[in-house]
Amino acid sequence: MGSLAADVRYAFRMMRTNLGFTIVATAALALGIGANTAIFTVVNAVLLQPLPYKDPDRLMEIARLFPNNQTGDSISIPKYMVWRQNNAFESMTLFSQSSTGMNLGSGEHPEQVKTLFASEGYFRVFGVSPQTGRTYTPAEDIPAGPGVAVISYTLWQSRLGGNPGIAGSTIALNGAPYSVLGVLPRGFVSDPPADVFLPLKADPNSANQGHYLRVAGRLKPDVSVNAAKAEMKVVGERYRAKYPKFMDKTESVGVIPLREATVGDVKPALLILLGAVVFVLVIACANVANLLLARAAVRQKEIAVRAAVGANRWRVVRQLLTESVLLAGIGGVFGFVLGSWGVRGLLLLAPGKIPRLMDADGIHATVPALDWRVALFTIGIALITGVIFGLYPALHSSNPDLASMMKETSGRSGTGKAQHRARSVLVVAEVGLALVLLIGAVLLIRTFAGLQSVNPGIDPHNVLTMHTSMAGASYSTTASVDNFVTQATHRIESLPGVEAAAAVIMLPVQGGVDLPFTIVGKPPAQGQYEDDEQWRSVSPHYFAAFKIPLIRGRVIQENDFANSTRVVVINEKMAKQFWPKGDAIGKEIEIGKGLGPQFDEPPRQIVGIVGNVRENGLNRGEVGVMYIPESQVTEGMTTLAASAVPLAWAVRTRGEPGSLRAAVERELKASDMTLPLTDQRTMEQVIAESVARENFNMIVLSIFAGIALLLAAIGIYGLMAYTVQQRTHEIGIRMALGAVRADIMRLVMAHGLKLALAGVVLGAGLAWGMTRLLGALLFGIKATDPMTFAGVAAMLTAVALLATFIPARRASTVVPSQALRQS
């Protein structure tokens, strides 16, 4: 311990003596370690930390499973009723896919809350008991059950005054009375986030085959995940035998750990970003190793003297490793601070709704805590990097040629071929890793640019959007919803500056409801004339609000009343797919036939064909769409839609949409002041948010690639500058023998170009295999796109030549007489 303390003291003295070297090396390491700490903090919070529930490893999501492990997390009530009869789970629950906004209280200024409809087993599955009162019972979770509610701790404290006698009191939600049964404990956050939990009241005898709910379950203590998968596979076949028409032949039942299901498709992107910052750290380590090798050349006489007076090789290695580990430790401290700041920067760039990082409102991402995993990761990575970048320089410098070193009379010493070769290898590695990151970044940049150039099928300019929740007894019928929409539309369109206003079940690019249809007169022989296409209920001016072009026939009109001829407008994609040789106008289809009484309706006549819209997002292909008048929606679908999704509004304005926001909100509230208004955005913002994750991936990887490029350029510059310094005597001789400045510049730049090209070849080989991991994140471009590889290779080569140019120019200005005097 005494000698270790001496090593540490000596290391500090050397760092103070060589302050410039210390600052540069510490900055490079802090940058690499900080980037890794920031990304790992997010990875830890999203992927590694257990779910905040009792025995989280026993929580599973039960979903539809298809080939290639594709899942469908939405299921129907009849499936749940069959699935829950199993021997693997001690409890299961059926709940909404998203929380619904409802107004709490009454009057002119009601407060909006998020409500979640869940079956009574929800609280047992998630292992939560109320802090006060109780949860609802099976007798209350039936179609004709009473209006009861369980509320969150946050709602109880912030909006209901923390009243200890809250259990048994009544609150109003969208104007309807609900009896509060209990309050959940502090810290319980559901997914999706909710303030109020209401009984789902699913009918156990329901014939509703629509997929719009989620299922979660808690495994029995002695049942493994694999055993549960085997059990549910048998249960799935039981459902197929009971309802053969409503289970795809490729479909089975999947059992997925809830943490894995919660993370979803965010996991690949986070792991790719984590790999990218590891590359940045390796490049930083290579730079510092090069600096240590350069300093080792200067310290050769010092090390030789230490060896001459009795220090063995291990003693010298330990001293040099102490210095490198201490350097890494200081870099780790600064890196930890940079990482804590970097996390906040990442969340500012990050798209909304990152799994497991959302606050209780489910709107904003919260900064994850830097817990023991992050601290251990930072300490570990600092120690490892200290050993990695310090080991070779220490081993190389610890075995000097004593005779030649002691004969050295000048203050400077040369560098051997082995050391020069090692430094060159490090630079080649830097260039190769930088190329991999740059190619990945350019692929994501081209992906985002491709998404931006996709025609969404609508004109998003000057369109204001917002949502109103229709949940509750006031809008349980189609007529009540239609009356509200008609009145509100007329009020909004009477505003100066408004061109058109319309309501729709879901906005473009935000997905939709898939329903099967059958062509009347052509039975579904082998499924040829039956398919699931997207279903959208819209008000009459929907197509005008979004400027969706009419191709043939007519669009939905104001005289398409509930008691008039049932009509439907389809898009061009659906028309070409199912009527490739004829005109679909005048044909009849039946939508949702056989799914249950909520969907049953008479045949609809196709009256128009409109242009295609990217309903599921810019990065998804075009799908067939069926648009039906909002006034002709079945009663069952109206009730179902009101409990599942809010009603979306689109208002086209002649000028800036934001200037009319207050006026539009005023007219909607004038139509019904109890309805909550949320998500006031322009359609351009909606589209931007739909590609926010791609934008985030692009920006973050581009930042890392830029850092890698800068470090690689510094590495090349440092090596070439040091090489020129060491070869000054040789350059003087060459110039004395007749070499001109151009010859010297070519000599130095050729060396730099050789290193750059070697790095490019190495990086291209690595990128060819590794960029395939980006496949799921790309759109409109292949992971091995040759133009991207060639362009990035040319750019990196140019940067390397630029980094070489300055040392080459300096070498060409050497004065032969001065160089030849150097001994």
Secondary structure, 3 states (H helix, E strand, C coil): CHHHHHHHHHHHHHHHHCHHHHHHHHHHHHHHHHHHHHHHHHHHHHHHCCCCCCCHHHEEEEEEEEHHHEEECCECHHHHHHHCCCCCEEEEEEEECCCEEEEECCCCCCEEEEEEEECCCHHHHCCCCCCEECCCCCCCCCCCCCCEEEECHHHHHHCCCCCCCCCCCEEEECCEEEEEEEECCCCCCCCCCCCEEEECCCCCCCCCCCCCEEEEEEECCCCCHHHHHHHHHHHHHHHHHHCHHHCCCCCEEEEEEHHHHHHCCHHHHHHHHHHHHHHHHHHHHHHHHHHHHHHHHHCHHHHHHHHHCCCCHHHHHHHHHHHHHHHHHHHHHHHHHHHHHHHHHHHHHCCCCCCCCECCCCCCECCCCCCHHHHHHHHHHHHHHHHHHHHHHHHHHCCCCHHHHHHCCCCCCCCCHHHHHHHHHHHHHHHHHHHHHHHHHHHHHHHHHHHHHCCCCCCCCCEEEEEECCCCHHHCCHHHHHHHHHHHHHHHHCCCCEEEEEEECCCCCCCCEEEEEEECCCCCHHHCCEEEEEEEEECCCHHHHHCCCEEEECCCCCCCCCCCCCEEEEEHHHHHHHCCCCCCCCCEEEECCCCCCCCCCCCEEEEEEECCCCCCCCCCCCCCEEEEEHHHCCHHHHHHHHHHCCEEEEEEECCCHHHHHHHHHHHHHHHCCCCCEEEEEEHHHHHHHHCHHHHHHHHHHHHHHHHHHHHHHHHHHHHHHHHHHHCHHHHHHHHHCCCCHHHHHHHHHHHHHHHHHHHHHHHHHHHHHHHHHHHHHCCCCCCCCHHHHHHHHHHHHHHHHHHHHHHHHHHHCCCHHHHHHCC
